[in-house]
Each structure stands twice: as C-alpha cells, then as structure tokens.
Amino acid sequence: MSDQAAIGLIGLGTMGANLALNIAEAGHRIAVHNRSPDKTRAFHEQAGALRDRIVPTETLEDLVDALASPRTILMMVPAGAPVADQIDALVPLLAEGDILIDGGNSDWTDSRDRATALGDRGIGFLGLGVSGGAEGARHGPSLMAGGHEAAWAAAETVLTSIAARFGDVPCAAYFGDGGAGHYVKTVHNGIEYADMQMIAEIYGLMRDGQGRTAADISAVFDRWNGAALESYLVEIAAEVAAVIDPATGRPILDVIADRAGQKGTGRWTVMDAQRRAAPLPAVEAAVTARVLSGEAALRAEGEHLFPESDALPPLTDAELEGALIAGKILAYSQGFTLLSVARGEEGWIMPLDTVARTWRAGCIIRSAMLDDMATALEEGTCARPLAFAPTFAERLRAHVPALRRVVAAAVAAGLPVPALSAALQHFDQLRQSRGTANMIQALRDRFGAHGFERTDRPGEGGQHGPWVATDGSA
Ligand code: 6PG
C-alpha cells in the first residue's frame, strides 16, 4: 500500500532523530517509534516540512503495522543490552523476510551472533556502523554494513540515499557477513582515537612546550587544514581552540577538564588486534592516554613528586605538521593492517580500498588523505602495510625526520607524546631487518629450554644453547 512506510526507526535520541529526518528528506516515508511516546509526538511536531513523510507510532505493534512488507526496521538504541532487549521485543511481531538493522556502536561479536540467531528464524539482519555524529546523521553519514547480504540488497537503496557522498560515490558499503560492518566501524573508531590523541599531543607541545595561546594554536591547525592534513578533526581542532567561554571570557579549552571519556570502541579495537596478533600501538597508546587522563589525582601527585622538566628544544611549525602527517599515516597503516588480517580470518569481502572510500566523507575521520589511501590500497598493497605503498613510503621518507625530531624534543622536555612515539617505534621496528629477539630467544631457552632456531640452520626449530644451568648441569 502506498501510504505504508518504506522503513521504520526505533530510538529518537540525537542520532536516531537526525537519521529519521535524513531518511524523510531523501524522499522515503518513515515510521518512527520511541520508548516514550511524548518524545515521538514532539519529534513529529517539530519535523517541519518533513512531517508528512513521518508516521509517529506509539507501540511496537503500530510501528510494525505501519511498514510495507517485507518490513525494515532501523534500531538506533544504545549498544549492549538495549539492542538485545529491542530485538527480543520485536521478533514476535515480525514475519519471515523482515529485516532488522542495528545502527548503534555494537560490539561486532554481538552482531555476528545476532546475524546467526535471527537468520535461524528467517529474519534478515544488518549490523550497521554509522559515523559522523549528529551532523552526519542529519546530512549524510558514512555507513558500514555487515550481516545478511540479502538484507543489504533490500535496504541498500534507502541507506545509500542517505549516506554522505564523496563526489558521486556514496559512502555506504557492505563488507561481509556477521559483524563485518560493526568491525569496520570499531576500527574506524580506534583510528579516530589515535587521530585525536596525536592532535592533542601536538596541541600539548604548542601549549606547554612553546607557551602558545589557544588562538595561536587555532590558527596553526587552520593553516594545516588547508594542506596535507586537511581533515574534519583538524578543522574542528582549529574551531574549538578559537572558541571563548562566555562564562569566563577565557578560551574554552582552558576551562575544559583534561579527562577524556570513552565508550569502548577504542578498547575493543585494541583487544581484538592483540588477539589476532595484529597490534596497533598508536591506538593502544591513545586508549591508554584516555585511561590515564581519568587519573587526575595520581597525575597531580606525580607532578609534585617529579617536578623536574627541561625546556622544549626549538621546533618549527613545519616540523610539528610533518610529525602529525607521519604519525597519521602510520596509525592508519596499523588500522588497515588489522582490517586485512581480520578480513582473512573471518572470510569477509571487505575490500580495503572500499573501506577507505567509505571513510572519505561523512565520518569523523574523513580526510583528504583517505582518498589517496583508497588509491594505494586499490593498487594491491593489502597484504603489506599501507606505509610501504609507494606514495605513502615517499611521504614517510619526507616526514618521519620531523616526527623523529618532535618525539625526541618532547622526550627531552618530559612532555608526553605517547601515540606519536608509539607510531614511530612501531615504524622503526618494521624497518629493522636484524632485530633483538635473538636475545629474547636465548633467555627463553636459558630459563625454560624453550628452544630457538639458529641462523645457520634455517627452518630447524628446537635448538638449544650450551648453557650452564644454575644447578650446575650443562
Ligand atoms: C562516529 C563516532 C561515534 C562515537 C563517538 C564517541 O564515528 O560518529 O565514532 O560513533 O560514539 O566518537 O566515542 P567515544 O565515547 O568512545 O569517544
């Protein structure tokens, strides 16, 4: 029936409400539902010119009845138990062939399990990573889908129509079965953590090492946003640094407490990466820094106990910019390596160049560099780190010296730059053909007879050293 809605949406919080308006604006009739009917009514009343395309519903039964068959319902409720409860409440009302889409920041393993469980009941499921915050949800998010391919085929038209576009290309893609979509979103968030941490570290060097004002720092970020670092996060770093707090007349950055929140996606990325032996030290450093940011009393005590610090050696803005460019490339390289490993292990389609393309617009980490990354990944560097792709290797040769100078200067002055230095350390390990793990192997064999491989007998494991054990035996 023509007056039935093409899609339903549950959860009219910031993201849900903005997505609903976006869907209506794209020309689709949408039925909406919120746990509290007042919120649903208020949303409908405030929808302005889009009101006619929005069907407010008071109960889940009303919502389901308002939808054209097969029904598609986008759930925008908090990750974890609320999604599970929502699915439990909906399933008895659905028929075979209907589709549920989870658009929250769910753990990809939950989405994997939900795809299986719902599939067994004949219900389609998509775990949909949605990035871009409120603005993105309203005017074009980046959408990362995973789950049942048939569900994607059915929902693709609506989802693609509301996604951000980079030129003509919509930033929406299907990456594979199970939790593939939420996996890509989780890694996106891990990279987001590293990106933000590196920006904060450079800000810290300018603030604490160079004594610069927020206004000056804002101007620097603004300049960088016009060149190689052009990106949403650098753009809004310039913006927030320029804002004055109306209550005190001081820069808003100077009145915001230095404690970062986190909802878990960064941590999940790191845990999954370690599990797959594809670590992302830059993201790990960023997650750790957020944790330590919450330890204000401990940090104050530490500063009191160990107050000594030296002046920051001179650094030019070009060096700071170069450090951020190199750090960013290395962090993204780590992220794409993890995606490549996960893709192989999980059997996901997940072309890495498509991932980069999907991140070029709409999402929080969107940047000019992602377009070049998409091209480099398309050229088949998937099995090797993105950092080794010719165009990025060239950029690293140009900018790693600056990263080295910036990290060295920060270390000399005792100013923490954990993500930048983790990126550099990982890079240096990756370019050391003769490492130091021979010492680790000798120690393991000495204390536990764990065995090692000799360089003069490659491929033969289980060799032992002529150690003299502490009990006197050889
Ligand atoms: C996005 C963001 C978003 C995330 C926030 C906060 O892509 O739009 O990643 O999904 O929820 O960035 O995340 P944290 O609270 O973990 O910083």
Boltz pocket constraint, residues with backbone or C-beta under 6 A from the ligand:
constraints:
  - pocket:
      binder: B
      contacts: [[A, 105], [A, 130], [A, 131], [A, 132], [A, 133], [A, 189], [A, 192], [A, 261], [A, 262], [A, 263], [A, 264], [A, 265], [A, 266], [A, 363], [A, 364]]
      max_distance: 6.0
